[in-house]
């Protein structure tokens, strides 16, 4: 994965970085929010994009 498109996804409950993903920063200006499984919380939680 190229570094300029790489984003980190952080759990909104435990604040741990669980996922890495890519996004096109030219077309998507707002931060990404997805419901993903957190292995530390052991449930599906909202994951937000971090810097």
N, C-alpha and C positions, 0 to 999 in steps of 0.2 A: 504494500500500500504506500502511496506517496504521502509524504509528511504534510503537504499543504492541504490535503482534503481530509486528513485524519481528525476525528473528534472523539472525545471521551464521554461516556455516559455514566452519570453518578446517580446512585439510589437516593431518593428524596427522604427516606426514613433513616437509614444508617449512615448516609453520606460517604459510602465507599464506591470507588470506581470499579465497575464490574464488566463493562463492555467498551469496545472500541469499534467505531464505524466510520464510514465515509459519507460525505455530502458535498454537493456542488454549492460552494459558497457564493457563486455569482447569481444563482437563481433562487436559493433559499437564504434569505437574510435573517429571519427570526430563528431563535434557538429551537432545536428539536426536542420533543417530549414524547416518550413512548412508554407503554406498559410492558415491562420485561420481568423475568424471574430473577430474584435476588437470592443467591445461595446462602447469604449471611442471615437474612430475615426469614428465609424459607417460605416465601410467598411472592406473588406478583405485586410489584409496586411501580410507581411512576418513576421513570429514569429521565433525568434532564441532562442536556448537553452542558459541558463545562468548557473552560478555556483550554 
